Amino acid sequence: MTSRRTAARWAAERSVGPDAVLDVLVPTSGRLAELATVLAGLAAQDDPPFRVVISDQSDDHAMAVEPAVQAMIRVLTAQGREVRVLQHLPRLGIAEHRAFLLEQATSPYVLFLDDDVWPEPGLLATLYEAIERLGCGVVGAAQQGLSYLGDERPAEQAPFTPWEDGVSPERLRKDAPGTERWTLHNAANLAHIAARTDLPEEGWLPYRVAWLAGCVLYRREGLQAVGGFDFWRDLPPNHGGEDVAAQWKVMERFGGAGVLPSGAVHLEAPTTVPDRTVDAAAAVFAHETTG
């Protein structure tokens, strides 16, 4: 039996299901159709037991009356998932938003799932199995833009390198060896790589990454041990790359990996963070080159 209650039990049991081992943390702002799609993807997950925390930075509180979003919240609740919806204003930047979400987490693992990334059925179970087996600090499913399935990019796929004998800590910085792997996550590159890769018996393969975005699972204690996203206090609101800064810290101490196939679909909606003038990773690690 899975931790997801099926329709036969929706009205018979109204309590929360088994204790969550994973908190799904969803930052959102003004994306109602996309958020409903993401929540529908979560409703299709069986295991592990998880709860959902949604932090909304919309100004109009539209999510509270959006039928599709509210319907999916009701489905998740009927399935035995705890769902918390929080309003979090003012906007102080995406790093602060992630730091706020991390403060709400209580489970051993936290999945930062962006509000424009649909997880295929079984993805949470795959990521949970991967981080448990690999024993590292972070794993992720890089978001894929399926409109690019007809756009093969061999040069961008060239840096693909599986982890062969387990995952080890790795120090990455801007323009250092390893950062060229960022091209792996462009377009639908991982989908093309997966199509020609023989996967092991467990059905997934860990590989080396520069960083991950959109669907990233951390050991909560490991992320907190390196300070989480508390560096937001040193950044102006108009920044990007906060996930890079946090992951490089975690990867340096505990290691990290991408999981092939990814199973995370980018909805390809317009960004809600259009001004990314400040590179968070460059700012966070600036002291290493200037001092």
C-alpha positions as CSV (number, residue, x, y, z in Angstrom):
1,M,0.0,0.0,0.0
2,T,1.3,3.5,-0.9
3,S,1.1,6.6,1.3
4,R,-1.3,8.1,-1.2
5,R,-5.0,7.5,-0.3
6,T,-7.1,6.5,-3.3
7,A,-10.6,7.7,-4.0
8,A,-12.1,4.7,-2.1
9,R,-10.8,6.3,1.1
10,W,-11.2,10.0,0.5
11,A,-14.4,10.3,2.5
12,A,-13.6,7.5,5.0
13,E,-10.4,9.1,6.4
14,R,-9.9,12.8,7.0
15,S,-6.7,12.7,8.9
16,V,-3.2,13.3,7.6
17,G,-1.4,10.1,6.4
18,P,1.9,8.7,7.5
19,D,4.6,11.0,8.9
20,A,6.2,12.9,6.0
21,V,9.8,12.2,5.3
22,L,9.9,15.0,2.6
23,D,8.7,18.5,2.5
24,V,7.8,19.9,-0.9
25,L,8.5,23.6,-0.9
26,V,6.8,25.6,-3.6
27,P,7.5,29.3,-4.0
28,T,4.9,31.0,-6.2
29,S,3.8,34.4,-7.5
30,G,0.9,35.0,-9.9
31,R,1.1,31.7,-11.8
32,L,-2.3,30.1,-11.2
33,A,-2.5,27.8,-14.2
34,E,1.1,26.7,-13.8
35,L,0.7,26.1,-10.0
36,A,-2.4,24.0,-10.5
37,T,-0.4,21.9,-13.0
38,V,2.4,21.4,-10.6
39,L,0.0,20.4,-7.8
40,A,-1.7,17.9,-10.1
41,G,1.7,16.4,-10.7
42,L,2.2,16.1,-6.9
43,A,-1.2,14.5,-6.6
44,A,0.0,11.7,-9.0
45,Q,2.9,10.8,-6.7
46,D,2.6,7.6,-4.5
47,D,5.7,7.7,-2.2
48,P,7.5,8.7,-0.1
49,P,5.1,10.3,2.3
50,F,5.3,14.1,1.8
51,R,3.7,17.3,2.8
52,V,3.4,20.5,0.7
53,V,4.2,24.1,1.7
54,I,3.2,26.8,-0.8
55,S,4.5,30.3,-0.2
56,D,2.6,32.8,-2.3
57,Q,4.0,36.3,-3.1
58,S,1.1,37.4,-5.3
59,D,-0.3,40.8,-4.4
60,D,-4.0,40.0,-5.2
61,H,-4.5,36.8,-3.2
62,A,-6.0,35.3,-6.4
63,M,-4.8,31.8,-5.5
64,A,-7.3,31.6,-2.6
65,V,-10.2,31.7,-5.1
66,E,-8.7,30.0,-8.2
67,P,-10.8,26.9,-8.7
68,A,-8.1,24.7,-10.3
69,V,-5.6,25.5,-7.6
70,Q,-8.1,25.0,-4.8
71,A,-9.3,21.7,-6.3
72,M,-5.8,20.3,-6.4
73,I,-5.2,21.3,-2.8
74,R,-8.4,19.5,-1.9
75,V,-7.3,16.4,-3.8
76,L,-3.9,16.4,-2.0
77,T,-5.6,16.8,1.3
78,A,-8.1,14.0,0.6
79,Q,-5.1,11.8,-0.3
80,G,-3.7,12.3,3.2
81,R,-1.1,15.0,2.4
82,E,-0.8,18.0,4.6
83,V,-0.9,21.2,2.6
84,R,0.0,24.6,4.0
85,V,-0.5,27.8,2.1
86,L,1.3,30.9,3.4
87,Q,1.3,34.5,2.2
88,H,4.8,35.9,2.2
89,L,5.3,39.6,1.5
90,P,7.1,41.9,0.8
91,R,9.2,40.5,-2.0
92,L,12.8,40.6,-0.9
93,G,14.2,38.4,-3.7
94,I,14.1,34.7,-4.5
95,A,16.9,33.7,-2.0
96,E,14.9,35.2,0.8
97,H,11.8,33.4,-0.4
98,R,13.6,30.1,-0.4
99,A,15.0,30.9,3.1
100,F,11.5,31.5,4.4
101,L,10.3,28.2,2.9
102,L,13.2,26.3,4.5
103,E,12.3,27.7,7.9
104,Q,8.9,26.0,7.5
105,A,10.4,22.6,6.9
106,T,10.5,19.8,9.5
107,S,11.1,16.7,7.5
108,P,14.5,15.1,6.9
109,Y,14.4,16.0,3.2
110,V,13.2,19.2,1.4
111,L,12.3,19.4,-2.3
112,F,12.4,22.8,-3.8
113,L,9.9,22.5,-6.6
114,D,9.3,25.7,-8.7
115,D,5.8,26.6,-9.6
116,D,6.5,26.0,-13.3
117,V,7.9,22.5,-13.1
118,W,5.6,19.4,-13.5
119,P,6.9,16.2,-11.9
120,E,6.1,13.0,-13.7
121,P,4.5,10.2,-11.7
122,G,7.1,8.4,-9.6
123,L,9.7,11.2,-9.7
124,L,9.6,11.9,-5.9
125,A,10.2,8.2,-5.2
126,T,13.1,8.2,-7.6
127,L,14.8,11.3,-6.1
128,Y,14.2,10.0,-2.6
129,E,15.7,6.6,-3.5
130,A,18.7,8.3,-5.2
131,I,19.6,10.6,-2.2
132,E,19.2,7.7,0.2
133,R,21.4,5.3,-1.9
134,L,24.0,7.9,-2.8
135,G,24.3,9.3,0.7
136,C,25.0,12.8,-0.7
137,G,23.6,16.2,0.2
138,V,21.6,17.1,-2.9
139,V,20.1,15.4,-5.9
140,G,17.8,16.8,-8.6
141,A,15.9,16.3,-11.8
142,A,16.8,19.1,-14.2
143,Q,13.8,20.7,-15.8
144,Q,13.3,19.8,-19.5
145,G,11.6,21.9,-22.1
146,L,9.7,19.5,-24.2
147,S,9.2,22.0,-27.0
148,Y,12.9,21.3,-27.8
149,L,12.5,17.5,-28.4
150,G,13.2,18.1,-32.0
151,D,16.3,20.2,-31.3
152,E,19.3,17.9,-30.8
153,R,22.4,19.6,-29.4
154,P,25.3,17.2,-29.3
155,A,27.9,19.8,-28.3
156,E,25.9,20.8,-25.2
157,Q,25.4,17.2,-24.3
158,A,29.1,16.4,-24.5
159,P,30.0,17.1,-20.8
160,F,27.6,14.3,-19.6
161,T,29.6,12.2,-17.1
162,P,28.0,9.6,-14.9
163,W,29.1,9.2,-11.3
164,E,30.7,5.7,-11.5
165,D,31.7,4.8,-7.9
166,G,29.4,6.8,-5.7
167,V,29.2,10.5,-5.3
168,S,32.0,12.5,-3.7
169,P,32.2,16.1,-2.5
170,E,33.2,18.5,-5.2
171,R,34.2,22.2,-5.2
172,L,32.8,24.2,-8.0
173,R,33.1,27.9,-8.7
174,K,32.5,30.2,-11.7
175,D,34.6,29.3,-14.7
176,A,36.2,26.4,-12.8
177,P,36.4,22.8,-14.3
178,G,33.0,21.2,-14.0
179,T,30.9,24.3,-14.6
180,E,30.8,23.6,-18.3
181,R,28.2,20.9,-17.4
182,W,25.6,23.7,-17.2
183,T,24.8,23.1,-20.8
184,L,23.4,19.6,-20.0
185,H,20.3,21.2,-18.7
186,N,19.5,23.4,-21.7
187,A,16.5,22.7,-23.9
188,A,15.7,18.9,-23.8
189,N,19.3,17.7,-23.7
190,L,18.7,15.2,-20.9
191,A,15.8,13.7,-22.7
192,H,18.0,13.1,-25.7
193,I,20.8,11.7,-23.5
194,A,18.3,9.4,-21.7
195,A,17.0,8.0,-25.0
196,R,20.4,6.6,-25.9
197,T,21.6,5.6,-22.4
198,D,21.3,2.1,-21.0
199,L,20.0,2.6,-17.5
200,P,20.9,0.3,-14.6
201,E,18.4,-2.0,-13.0
202,E,17.0,0.6,-10.6
203,G,16.0,2.7,-13.6
204,W,18.0,5.9,-12.9
205,L,21.6,7.0,-13.2
206,P,23.5,9.6,-11.2
207,Y,25.6,12.1,-13.1
208,R,27.9,15.0,-12.4
209,V,26.3,18.5,-12.5
210,A,27.4,22.1,-12.4
211,W,24.1,22.9,-10.6
212,L,20.4,22.1,-10.8
213,A,17.3,24.2,-11.0
214,G,13.5,23.7,-10.7
215,C,13.3,20.4,-8.9
216,V,16.0,19.9,-6.3
217,L,16.0,17.6,-3.2
218,Y,18.3,18.3,-0.2
219,R,19.0,16.7,3.0
220,R,17.6,19.4,5.2
221,E,20.3,19.1,7.9
222,G,23.0,19.4,5.2
223,L,21.5,22.4,3.6
224,Q,21.1,24.1,7.0
225,A,24.7,23.2,8.0
226,V,26.0,25.4,5.2
227,G,23.7,28.2,6.0
228,G,20.8,27.5,3.6
229,F,19.8,30.6,1.8
230,D,20.6,33.0,4.6
231,F,23.0,34.9,2.3
232,W,19.9,36.7,1.1
233,R,20.6,39.4,3.6
234,D,23.7,40.4,1.6
235,L,21.9,40.6,-1.7
236,P,19.6,43.1,-3.3
237,P,16.2,41.8,-4.3
238,N,17.1,41.8,-8.1
239,H,19.2,38.7,-8.1
240,G,19.3,35.2,-9.6
241,G,21.5,32.2,-9.2
242,E,20.6,31.7,-5.5
243,D,20.2,28.0,-6.1
244,V,23.7,27.8,-7.5
245,A,25.3,29.4,-4.4
246,A,23.4,27.1,-2.0
247,Q,24.2,24.0,-4.1
248,W,27.9,24.7,-4.4
249,K,28.1,24.9,-0.6
250,V,26.2,21.7,-0.2
251,M,28.2,19.9,-2.9
252,E,31.5,21.0,-1.5
253,R,30.7,19.3,1.9
254,F,28.4,16.5,1.0
255,G,28.4,15.9,-2.7
256,G,25.6,16.2,-5.2
257,A,24.2,14.6,-8.4
258,G,21.7,14.9,-11.1
259,V,19.4,12.0,-11.9
260,L,18.8,10.6,-15.4
261,P,16.1,10.5,-16.7
262,S,15.0,13.8,-15.2
263,G,11.2,13.4,-15.2
264,A,10.8,17.2,-14.5
265,V,9.1,19.2,-17.3
266,H,9.5,22.9,-17.5
267,L,6.2,24.5,-18.4
268,E,8.1,27.2,-20.3
269,A,6.1,30.0,-18.9
270,P,7.5,33.6,-18.7
271,T,9.7,34.1,-15.7
272,T,8.4,35.9,-12.6
273,V,11.9,37.1,-11.8
274,P,12.8,39.2,-14.9
275,D,15.5,41.4,-13.2
276,R,18.5,39.2,-12.2
277,T,21.0,42.0,-12.4
278,V,23.0,40.5,-9.5
279,D,24.6,37.0,-9.8
280,A,24.0,35.6,-6.3
281,A,26.7,32.9,-6.7
282,A,29.3,35.5,-7.8
283,A,28.4,37.8,-4.9
284,V,28.4,35.0,-2.2
285,F,31.8,33.7,-3.2
286,A,33.4,37.1,-4.1
287,H,35.5,37.2,-0.9
288,E,37.4,34.1,-2.1
289,T,38.9,36.1,-5.0
290,T,39.0,39.6,-3.5
291,G,40.3,38.7,0.0
